[in-house]
């Protein structure tokens, strides 16, 4: 939903992915957290 990401970031989440999950987006975000 529009605005969900901002809401969760404001609550202290590091990031947010909405459903349905895009595989490429998930891998990109995991790489950012875990390092390349």
NORHUNOR-V562174 format. One line per field, one symbol per residue. phi: phi as a letter, one per 30 degrees, with the letter a starting at -180 (. if undefined). psi: psi as a letter, one per 20 degrees, with the letter a starting at -180 (. if undefined). burial: b if it has 9 or more other ideal C-beta (glycine too) atoms within 8 Angstrom, else e. A space follows every 10 residues. Layout:
phi = ???
psi = ???
burial = ???
This chain:
phi = .djdeddddd djddaabcdd ddeddddddd dddcid
psi = qpigggghgh iiqhappqqq ppgggggghg hhhiq.
burial = eeebeeebbe eeeeeebeee eeeebbeebe beeeee
